[in-house]
């Protein structure tokens, strides 16, 4: 049975809504309230153009630094087509398909609020593209995050005109060929429609939504892997005591401490008498570090959710007030700052993870050097830690904030830009490399825990170890480590 369609309304989307649409491959439909809002806004603008010659930015004027150039009524359709074609200046690699799907959904939602003055047929074509999995080829580079994501959104819009490229059924082809296969005619854009398609933050917010959700899942998995490492390192439980976190009540910190206590409840290893008084920071400060990252991720999720409820194209049409206002809701600064913050928060989960890996291979607390019985002949887990270190170091370099940068554009008219798209792309790399770092820690921690046998960890940890060992074997002698590392990565992705 096909999944039930998700109705796009005038209330906006939640992260959970978007996650369900994308992961369950739900079709989308425009709810009646949104249909009415779109029709009302569109009719208002058409009537205004008939009854008034007042300049309306981007509707009967040029764009950017050409805002003072009036456009004749006979050229208004060509103006919008020219805008889409001239702004399709993307460069670099195509963006992942899940990001393009999210962009289509977010663009539909942005227009569904009824402040964009576009025709219902335009919104419906975007819906049809999503539902038929007709995915425009959009390129990574080209957006300054100023008037939103102009270049990427131009590539998203090209197939509406029968231009550019799409993937259909997983095959890349010219949009004109795809439209012919589907029996769809190219659209002719009406007043403001090209501008409504191009202005907005749907590129950077598509990334931000996916990254915020993935970061929340990775933070949870990071706790699980840290608990395995703590038990494997013969760590102490006192730093996770509720009283410690009650007197420093950051919500994430208390949440992580409780999670670790739950994971290790009943561990025979943890119950053993310890020979050491305290643990290194990478173990002792798990609640403080993981918790701070969780709080930062939660903040970013709130910002991203607000953006899902926002109108970000320009001009903004308020038909009930008889206003068409050219302003700056397309500016990506809220997302740029949040994406930079997210990159830092997730990078720290990777940074402390690599330190735990480093401790586990150091030949301390009864564990063999590099976690092999015959070290010297075997290098064991020496070089997986090198790989983790290289990934962590690369992330440190990426975490220079993009949002503090700006550059002049459009002959000085667009003189402050957010660099939110660049922040999105670098945060994508940070998050996916942290996933790899966590997989290396898990690979290492499970190997270390095997040296503690026959003493066992807790039931939830032992259950996870059993599942892991069905896919990744104990390393007795040196093997090509890439292969078990990649399987560990797949395991982590399934956990997350």
Secondary structure by P-SEA (a helix, b strand, c coil): ccccccccccccccaaaaaaaaccbbbbbbcaaaaaaaaaaaaaaaaaaaccccccccccccccccccccccccaaaaaaaaaaaaacccccccccaaaaaaaaaaaaaaaacccccccaaaaaaaaaaaaaccccccccccccccccccaaaaaaaccccccbbbbcccbbbbaaaaaaaacccbbbbccaaaaaacccaaaaaaaaaaaaaaaaaaaaaaaaaaaaaaaaaccccccccaaaaaaaccaaaaaaaaaaaaaaccccccccccccccccccccaaaaaaaaaaaaaaaaaaaaaaaaaccccccccccccccccccccccaaaaaaaaaaaaaaaaaaaaaaaaaaaaaaccccccccccccccccccccccaaaaaaaaaaaaaaaccccccbbbbccccccccccaaaaaaaaaaaaaaaaaaaaaaaaaaaaaaaaaaccccccaaaaaaaaaaaaccccccccccaaaaaaaaaaaaaaac
